[in-house]
Amino acid sequence: MTELSIRSNRLLNSTKVWARQILCGSISTVLSLSMTACNILPKSPTPEIVTIPVVSCTQEQHEIEHLKKLLSEKEAQQHEIERLQKLLAENEVQIRSQQLRQQGQAKALQESTTHAVRAQVKLRRLATRPAAASTIAEVEVAMENLKSSPFAEAEQSVQTQAQRLINAAVASYGEDNYVAAMDYAAFARGFIEMLKNNRTFKASNPHRPTTWLEVPIPLRALANSNLRQQPGESAAILGIVKKDSPITAEAYRGDWLKVQTGDGRSGWVLNILVEAQVGKL
């Protein structure tokens, strides 16, 4: 029994030693494999740090306020444009309305002038000695009233024409030609009214209107003259009125006469370039 126990103990110890050796070998193998794996596996790259700009809340608020201001200014400008467009449209309507009204007035004035001319012709046919004497006297008084103030250089030509017509009226009256006397007196009255109106408008308003003569005045050109589209030296030239050509004055504006030529043209000439026809009535 004693020998058997001794052998059993020896066998047990040998088994323990063998187990320990196997365990140690296994642990060594595992550790070796771990170290090998660590060496084989790629290293993880170091993460890149991205810097994100930090925008403060105050800066964002300023930008928002700036955008709001720009939008507000744009809306205000748009409203102003719309207001100006509306105002322009209203002005255009007013201008058209005024132009139509002026055209109507001019047409009415021409019709009135036509009626006045016809009435004047009728009166001349019924001319008598007393009527002619009265008409000449009225014109002479009007001329004397104008002479109370010195004539400007631009007025002298018209004044000369008026006086020439008065003299022709007096001469015709002396020849018992009462129709011619009244005609010349009416022509003289037209030039006198022209002088009076020009003095009035020169004193109060440089933009004088066109005034139609009560009786058209027969004239002739003193020299080759430009026939212009409007009264003024810068106006377009429609043609030439040749010297001694007969023309008829229908209206005036300032120092310019609106005339009708013998060949049917209509335009404006300067009053110093024409003279009244005398002795051809």
ABEGO torsion letter per residue (X at the ends): XAAAAAAAAAAAAAAAAAAAAAAAAAAAAAAAAAAAAAAABBBBBBBBBBBBBBBBAAAAAAAAAAAAAAAAAAAAAAAAAAAAAAAAAAAAAAAAAAAAAAAAAAAAAAAAAAAAAAAAAAAAAABBAAAAAAAAAAAAAAAAAAAABBBBAAAAAAAAAAAAAAAAAAAAAAAGBAAAAAAAAAAAAAAAAAAAAAAAAAAABABBBBBBBABBBBBBBABBBBBBABBEAABBBAEBBBBGBBBBBABBBEABBBBBBAAGBBBBBBAAABBBBBGAX
